[in-house]
C-alpha cells in the first residue's frame, strides 16, 4: 500500500479546478502520475470514501475531495456513519480528549 501516493493523488485532484472537473466527469487519467495500488485506484475511481478512509487517507484530504465532488452534506450523511470505529492512522494519531475534562477519552 502506498499511503503517501494515495494522499498525493487526492490532493492533486482537488487543488486544481481543471483536474477536479475532469475527475468529476470520469477522466481518471489525472491519476496516471501516481503509483497507486489497484485497490487504491479502484477506491478513488469508484469514490468509495469509507474504503479510502480505511486505506488511511488523511481525514482533511478526504473531506476536501468529497467537498469538490459532492454537496458538503453528502459527506456527513454518507461517509461519517460508515467510518465510525474504522481505524485510520491519521485520525488515531492525535489523542482524543473529553471536551469538558481535558483528559483522554
Backbone torsions as a table, in degrees:
resi	resn	phi	psi	omega
1	UNK	NA	143.2	-176.9
2	UNK	-120.8	74.8	-176.0
3	UNK	-55.5	-43.2	179.9
4	UNK	-59.3	-47.9	-179.6
5	UNK	-63.8	-39.3	178.3
6	UNK	-61.7	-46.4	179.1
7	UNK	-65.5	-38.6	176.1
8	UNK	-61.9	-45.1	-178.8
9	UNK	-61.1	-44.0	179.9
10	UNK	-63.0	-45.6	178.4
11	UNK	-60.1	-42.8	179.8
12	UNK	-57.8	-40.6	-178.4
13	UNK	-71.3	-42.8	-171.7
14	UNK	-89.8	-13.6	-179.9
15	UNK	-89.0	-13.0	-178.1
16	UNK	-115.2	113.6	-175.0
17	UNK	-56.1	-41.9	-179.8
18	UNK	-63.6	-42.5	178.5
19	UNK	-68.0	-38.3	176.8
20	UNK	-59.2	-49.1	-178.0
21	UNK	-64.8	-39.4	178.6
22	UNK	-63.3	-46.5	-179.7
23	UNK	-64.7	-41.3	178.5
24	UNK	-59.4	-34.8	-179.5
25	UNK	-86.3	5.1	175.1
26	UNK	99.0	4.8	179.2
27	UNK	-82.3	100.3	-177.7
28	UNK	-87.2	1.6	178.4
29	UNK	-64.1	-19.3	177.8
30	UNK	-64.7	-15.9	179.2
31	UNK	-90.0	-9.1	-174.6
32	UNK	-55.7	-37.6	-177.5
33	UNK	-69.9	-4.3	-172.4
34	UNK	-108.9	140.9	-179.3
35	UNK	-87.5	78.7	-177.9
36	UNK	-99.5	148.9	172.8
37	UNK	-73.2	164.4	176.7
38	UNK	-58.6	-39.9	-179.2
39	UNK	-63.4	-43.0	178.9
40	UNK	-66.3	-46.4	-179.9
41	UNK	-61.5	-44.3	179.0
42	UNK	-62.2	-41.7	179.6
43	UNK	-62.9	-40.0	177.6
44	UNK	-68.0	-49.0	-178.2
45	UNK	-60.2	-40.2	-179.0
46	UNK	-86.8	1.0	-179.5
47	UNK	52.3	45.7	179.7
48	UNK	-88.7	84.3	-174.1
49	UNK	-64.9	-40.4	174.7
50	UNK	-60.1	-37.6	177.7
51	UNK	-67.2	-42.4	177.8
52	UNK	-60.8	-38.4	175.8
53	UNK	-60.6	-48.2	-178.4
54	UNK	-64.5	-25.0	177.3
55	UNK	-84.5	6.9	174.1
56	UNK	74.9	35.8	169.4
57	UNK	-66.1	139.8	178.9
58	UNK	-62.1	134.0	-176.9
59	UNK	-55.0	-38.0	-179.8
60	UNK	-67.5	-42.7	178.9
61	UNK	-64.1	-40.1	-179.7
62	UNK	-63.9	-44.2	178.5
63	UNK	-63.5	-42.9	-179.9
64	UNK	-64.3	-40.0	176.6
65	UNK	-61.2	-45.7	178.6
66	UNK	-60.1	-40.4	-177.4
67	UNK	-64.7	-30.5	179.1
68	UNK	-87.0	-14.0	-178.9
69	UNK	-104.7	-21.3	-172.7
70	UNK	-141.3	163.0	170.0
71	UNK	-60.3	146.1	-175.2
72	UNK	-58.1	-34.9	-179.3
73	UNK	-63.3	-26.7	-177.8
74	UNK	-56.6	-43.3	-178.2
75	UNK	-61.6	-46.9	-178.7
76	UNK	-63.3	-41.6	-176.7
77	UNK	-79.2	-35.6	-170.4
78	UNK	-109.2	-17.7	-177.6
79	UNK	-110.1	-51.5	-175.0
80	UNK	-52.2	-46.6	179.7
81	UNK	-62.5	-26.5	-176.4
82	UNK	-87.2	-12.3	-177.9
83	UNK	-105.6	-0.9	178.2
84	UNK	-59.3	124.4	178.0
85	UNK	81.3	-3.2	178.5
86	UNK	-86.8	123.3	-177.7
87	UNK	-62.2	142.3	174.2
88	UNK	-146.6	123.2	-174.0
89	UNK	-59.5	-31.4	-178.7
90	UNK	-77.5	-41.1	178.5
91	UNK	-65.2	-39.8	-177.9
92	UNK	-83.8	0.1	-177.6
93	UNK	-70.6	-37.5	-177.5
94	UNK	-98.1	138.5	179.1
95	UNK	-66.8	142.0	178.3
96	UNK	-95.9	138.2	-179.2
97	UNK	-126.1	155.0	172.9
98	UNK	-71.9	134.3	-176.4
99	UNK	-59.4	-32.4	-174.6
100	UNK	-91.5	-30.4	-173.9
101	UNK	-102.1	-21.7	-175.1
102	UNK	74.0	2.9	179.3
103	UNK	-91.0	151.1	177.7
104	UNK	-55.8	139.7	-179.9
105	UNK	-71.1	NA	NA
